[in-house]
Amino acid sequence: MYEKILLAADGSEHSLRSADHAIALAEREQAGHIDIIYIVDGDKSKSDVLRYGDKDVIQSKRKEKLEPIEIKLKEKNISYEIHLKHGEPGPTIVKFANDGEYDCVVLGSRGLNQLQTMVLGSVSHKVAKRVHCPVMIVK
């Protein structure tokens, strides 16, 4: 039923818990593959450039945030692919999920960008309203 699973992750505690649920879902459904989407918004991109300067270092630092998830996936022998995208998190996840025709999207109820949650509304809420498949929001 859920063969194509998309996990939205940013390295936050909520996204790490979301990974556990995505893995359990993949195992139960025998999906065997999870796509991970990591969104870099404009503010994060600017701060990364100012902090690190070097493009390769920036990419490495972004991937480091997902290492705990990669370790879990490797332990369970679940194949995965990481997709780094730039843009506003909610609409970017929605577009990627709908274009990819996923069977389920798994994401945390909160991420690293607390300002966006307080001011603009929750990314998870935007995704749940606009994605054309079931959405699992993990607290």
N, C-alpha and C positions, 0 to 999 in steps of 0.2 A: 504494500500500500504506500509506504514512504520510501521509495527507492532513491529519489534525488533529494538530499538533505543539504540545506544551506545553513551554516553557522556564522552569525555575525559576531565578531570578536574584536576587542580592543585592548585586551590585557588586564581589564578590571576584574575584581573578584566575581562580579556577576557574570562576566563572560566566561570565566573559568568554570563556574558552576553550570553554565549553559552548555559548555563543552561536555561535561559529564552526562547531561541529559541527551545531547545529540549522539554521543557514543552509545548510550544505552538504547536509544531508539534505533540506531543503525544496526546494533547487534540483534535486537529483537526482530527487526524487519529484514535482517540479512542484507542490508543495503550495501555494505562493504566499501562505501566511498562517501566522504563528506567534503563539500566545498566550503572553504572558510573565506569570508570577506572581511577585510580590514579597511576602514575608511579613514582617509586623512583629510580633515577639513582645512579650510584656508588658514585659520589661526594656528593650528597645530603645525602646518607646513611652514609657516613663517617662523615660528619659535624654534623649530628643528633646524632651519637654515641658520638662524642667528646663533644657536647654541653649538652646532657641530660644524657647519660650513661645508663639509665635504659630502658629496652626494652618496658615495659608497658607505660612509659612516652612518648617514641618516637612514639608508635602507637597512643596514645591519641593526641599528637600534630599534627600528620598527619591528623587524622580524624577531628580535629578542623578546618582545612583549608576548609573542605567540608561542615561544618555546615550551612553556608548561603544557600547552594544548597539544603541540606536536609530540611531546614525550608520551602523553596519554594515548594518542592515536597509534603511535608506533608500538606501544605495549600491547594494544588490542589488535594489532595487525589490520588496522583499517586504513585504507589508502585515502589520501587527501590532497587537495590542491589549495594553495593560498592565492587569493586575488587581492592585490592592493589597488584601491581605487581612490581617486581624489574627488571631493565634493562635499555637499551637505549630507550628513549620515543618513537621515530618514529617506529622502528621495532617491539617494544613490543605491541604498539597499533595496528599496522597492523596485526600481528599474532593473537592477541586476537579477532580482528574484523572479520578476515577471518575465523578463526576456529569456531567462534560463529555464522557465517552466518547471520550477522546483515543486516537489510534493509537500515539503514542509520547511519552514524557516524557524530556526531556534535562535533566540537572543536573550540577553539579560534585561531585567527591568530597568537597570541603570547602567551607565558606562562611566568612562573617565571624565567626560565633559559635563560636570554638574551644572554649569551656567546654562547650557542649552536645555537641560531638563527643567530648570526653574523658570526660565524666561520664555522659551519658545515651545515648550511642551515636550513630552517624552518622545524620544526616538522610537521606542518600542510601541508606543501608542500610534504614532504615524504609520509605522510598518504594519501593525495589525489591521489598521483601517484600510490600507491601500493594496496590500499584497493579495494576489488571487489564489492563495493556497492557505492551508492551516498554518497558524503561527503559535509557537510555544514560547511564552515569556516566562523566564526563570527568575525568581526572586533570590 
